[in-house]
Amino acid sequence: MTLSPSVPADAPRGELLHPKLSPTEQGVRLFFLLCAVSALGQMLLITIFLFSEAAGLFLPAPGDRAVPLAEFFFSLDWFPTYPDSSFGSAALVIGSLAVTFASVLLAGPLGVGLAVYLACLAGPRMREFLKPAVELLAAIPSVILGFLGMVTLAPFMQGYLGLPTGLNVLNCAVFLAVMSTPTVASLGEDALSAVPQSVKDASYALGATRWETIWRVIIPASLSGLSTAVILGLGRAMGETVVVLMVAGGAAQIPHSLFDSVRPLTSTLAAEMGETAAGSPHYHALFALGMILFLLTLALNLAAFWLGRHFRKNS
């Protein structure tokens, strides 16, 4: 057993297990503790501010109309600036979910397939080139992707598919998938690479081919990381603002197909917050939309944590 130089060999057992720290080590430990506490404190303050501002819609100041919870969560009408204003968020929430899940249907298989190729099939030179290239894709500014969606894919869909507008769910989902794929691929490749080589060698020793090893051994062993990667990619798509603002169409309605325009939560917040009077019902309604977005992303993170834990237990 190797002892720290600051711990005598004849020290009591408690000091061996928990040696005394030097003043420098204590200072470093205190610094990192303060960093952790400050991060939690910032998150708590943001949450309190968000929910307190959102509460102004349901518990307004004297003279303002209180919006019932049922109207806010289930009404399809979002007309915040009309004389008889209506603050229904259902169409906005459904629009967000539509573009998010449509993008994951594209980015999930593509990202996982790319992760499998990088971790199991690509040669060293190809991996050294392809993985940084995929991660570099995440560095493309979202405004550039939104601009490409407006000037390339939207006119193509409108002209060749005979659509009234090319700014719709499918256009938005394609570019959200472009943004989410690097997250899914990078995290998925890390999860696949973490499978011990001894497990792979055991599969080959039993006569399995490379594809059988990938499909029946490596992927099941890394389901925890792969599921987390897909859900985090979904969260990346749900929180995106500029792309959905530019290519989703901006119509606060329930989409009945991939070619309908929608107005997700994030684009509503970006488009309206700058022109809203502080303290007005519209102002509090936008914070209430932010509250919904916060709860949705929190649910996704909890789902990623639960799935990861579930697969780790069953693996």
N, C-alpha and C positions, 0 to 999 in steps of 0.2 A: 504494500500500500504506500503510495507516494503522498507525503504530507506537504502542505504549504509551508514555506519557510517561516511564516509568521506564527505557525502553530507548533508548540513544543511537542516532542515525542511522548512525554509523560502527561500531556494535558488530559483532563477528564473527557469522557465519551461525548458529552454534550458539546464541548468545544470542537471536537473532531468532526462532528456532524454539522455543526453550525459555527464555523470559525469566525472570529471577530474580524470585521472589515476595517481597513485602514481609513483615515479621513478622506483620502481621494476616492476610494471605492464607495464610501458612504455618499459622497457628493454626487458621483456618477449615478448611483442607484436612486438617489432622491430626484435627480434631473429626469431620468426616464419615468419615474413614478409620476412626476408633475406633468410630463408629456401625455401619459395615459389618462390621467385625471382631466387634463384640459380638453383632450379630444372628447371624452364622455360629456364634459360640461358643455362644450360647444354644441354637441348633438342634442343635449337636453334643452338648451336655450332656444335652438332653432325650432325644436318640436313645440315648446311652450308658446313661442311667438306665433308659429303657424296656426296652431289650434285656437289660440286666443283671438287672433284676427278673424279666423273663419267663424268663430262663435258669434261675431257681430251680425252675421246674416240671420241667425236663428234667434238671437236675443238682442234685438236692435235697440238703438237709442230711442227715447220718446219722440213720437212723430213719424218714425219710419215703420214700414210694414214688416212684420216678422214672416219669414218664409218657412212654411212647414217642412219638416224633414222629408215627408212623403213626396211633396212637390219637387224638392231639390233632387232627390235621388231617382225618382221614377218618371218625372215629366220629360217629354221630348222637346219642349219648347225652350230655346235659349234666345231670348230677346231682351238683353239687359238695358238697352237705351230707349226702349219705347216708353210712352207715358204709362201704359199699363205693363210694366216690365214683368218678365217671366224668367226664372232662373232654374230651368230644368237641365240637369247634367247627364241624363241617360244617353242621349244621342252622342255626346262628346266621349263618354266612357266607352260606349260600344265602338265608336270610331277608333279610339286608341287601341282597344283590344283587337279589332279587325286588322289594322295595319301591323300590329306587333306579332300576332300569331301567324299571319300570312308571311311575314318576313322570316319567322323562325322555321316555317315549313320549307323555305329555301335555304336558309343559312345552316340549319341543323344538319341535314344530310351532307351538304357540301363541306361544312366545317369538320364534321366527324370523319368523313372520307379523306379529307386532306390530312387530318391528324393521323389516321391509320397509315396513310402513305408515308408521311414523314417519319413516323416512329418505327414502322415495320418493313417497309418496302424500299424506300429511297436509299441510294448509295450515299456514302459520306460526302462526296462533292455536291451532289444534288441537294442533300439536306442543308449543307452549309450555305447554299445559294437560295434555296426556296424558303426556308424558315424566316430569315431576315426580310425577304421580300414580302411574305405574308404579313409579318408584323409591321412592316413599313406601310402596308395598305391602311392600317388603322390610323396613320398619321396624316392622311389626306383630310383637309378641312371639310367639314360637313357642308359648308356653303358651296364648295366646288361641286360636290355630289348633287346637291339640290339644283344647282345651275345646269348641270348635265342632264338631270331629269327633265328640266323645263325645256331645254333647247334641242334635245335629241330624242329621248324616249317618248315624251308627250306628243310631239308632232307626228312621230312614227305611228303611235297607237291611234291617234285621231285620223290620220290619213289612210292607213292600210286596214284598220279594223272598223272604220266607219263610226267612230264614237263621237258623241257631242263634245267631249273634252278628254284630253290625255292626262289630265291631273286627277288621279283616282287612286284607289286602294292598291292596285297592282303596281303602278309606277312607284308609289311610295314604298311598297314592300320590297321591290327589287333593290332599291338603293339603301334601305335599312338592312337588307341582307348583306350587301357589300360591306356595310359598316360593322355588322355583327360577326361575319365569318372569321376575321382575324382573332377575335376573342375566343370563339368556340374552338378554332383550330389550334391556337397556342396552348390553351388550358387542356384541351383534349390530348394533344401530343405529350404534354408533361405527364398526364395521368397514364397514358399507354407506356411511356418510357419508364415509369416507376415500377412496372411489373418486374419482379426479379428474374434475372436470366436463368436461374436454376429451374423456375417454373416452365419456361420455354424449352429448356433442354430436356426436362422430363417428358414433355409432350412429344418432342422429336424422338426421344428414346423409345417411346411406345409405338412409333411408326406413323405418327400424324404428319401430314404434309404442312407446308407453310400456311396455306389458306385455312386448313382445319385448326391449326394452332391459333391463328389470328381470330377466327370466328368463335371457336369453342373454349379457348383458354384466355387469350390476352384481353379481348373485349369484355367477357364476363368478369374478369378480375379487376377491370378498371371502370366498371359501370358507375361507381361512386363519383369518380372524377369527371367522366363523360357527361353524366346527368347534370352535375354542377356547372360544367362548361356551357351546356345548352341553356340552362336557366339563366346564367349570368349574361349570355348573349341575348336572351329575351329581355332581361332588364336593361341592357344597353340600348336595345331598340325602343323600349317603352319610354325611356327618358330622353330620347333624341328630340330636338326642337326645330332646328333650322331646316332639315330635310322635309319634315312633315309640314312645316309652314309653307314651303315652296312648291311641293308637288302633290300634296294630298287633296287639294281642290278647295278646301275651306268651306264646305257645305255642312252645316250642323244637322245631319240626318242619319238615319240608320241605313247602312249599305245593304242592298239586296244582292249584289254581285261584286266581283273584283273590279268592275269598271265604273263603280259609283264613286263620287267624290265624298269625302268625309272631312271632319274637323276634329282632330284629336285634342286631348287636354293640353298638351304642351304647346301646340300652335295657338290655341285660344289664349293661354297665358301670355305668350310672347306678343301676340297681335294686339291685345287689349289693355295690358297692364300699364303701358306708357301713357295712355290717354284717359285714364280713369282718375276721377277725383278721390283723393285720400279720404277715407271715412264714409264714403257713399255705399249704398247697398251693392252696387256693382263691384266696388273695391273688395268688400267682404266676400262676395260670391266668388271672385277669382282666387282668394285665399282658400275658400272652401274647395275649389277645384284642385288647388295645390295639396290640400289635405287628402283628397281622394288619391291623387297620384302618389303621395307619400305612403299611404296605406297599401296601394297596389305593389309598389316596389318593395316595401317591407315584407309583404306576403311572399313575393318571389324569393327574397333572400332567405326567409324562413323555410320555404319549400326546398331550396337548394341545400340548406343545412340538414333538413330532415331526410331528404333523399340520400345525401352523402352518408349520413349516419346509418340509415337503413341498409344500404348496400354494403357498408363496411361490416355490419353485424352479420349479414347473410353470406359474406364472401368467405 
